[in-house]
Amino acid sequence: MRTNSTLKTPALTTPELLTTAEVCDVLKVHRSTLYKWWERGDGPERMRLPNGSARVHRTDLDEFLYACEVAAR
């Protein structure tokens, strides 16, 4: 008979959400540049919070950086 101690459950993790300032720090761009990219449909995917501020999932930022690296080759 199996007990709960022998069952493995996947760890639930909360995705890391970055602020606009944190995204700008990683990308080394000014905030206005990031907003221009978003207006054009470029840049990392963002989500809007109910208060209107933007957040970017760390994985979306990583995918954006990878896409830029591949495009530059």
N, C-alpha and C positions, 0 to 999 in steps of 0.2 A: 504494500500500500504506500502511495506517495504522500508525503506531507508537504505543507506549504514551504517548509524550509528548503526543500529540494527543487522547487520550481523557480525558474528564473523569469523575472518579468523585466521587460525593457525599461530603462530609466527614461522618465519623461523630462524633457528639457525645454525650457522656455527659450524661444529664439532671441538672440541678442538684437535689440533695436538701437540704432544709432541716431543721434540727433543730427540736425543739419550741420552744426558746428563740428561734430566729430567726423562726419563724412568729408567736410572741407579739409580738415586736418589730414586725413588719410590721403585724399586726392591732391593735396597741396594747391587748392584753388580757392579763390575768393567766393564768398556766399553768392554774390550776384552772378558769377559764372555758372554755379550749380543751378540756380533758378533759371537762367537762360537756357541751359541744356534741357531742363524739365519742360520749359515752354515749347521747345522744338521737338519734344518727344525723345530726347537723348538722355544720357545719364543713367544712373542706377534706378531701378524701380523704387517708388516711394509709396507710403501709405499716409493718409491724413487721419489724425486723431480728432475726436469730437471738438476739441478746442481750436482746431485749425492748424496746429503745428504738424510738421512733416517728420516722419521716421523712416529709416531705411533698414531692412533686415541685413545683417552682416553677410549672409549668404548671397543676397542680391548684389551687394557691393563687390564681393569677391568675384561673382560671375561677370559683372561689368568690367572689372579690372582685367580678367582673363580675356574677355572679348576684345578689349583694347589692345592687349598684348598680341593676340592672334592677328588682328587686323594690321598691326604694325610690321608684321613679318613680310 
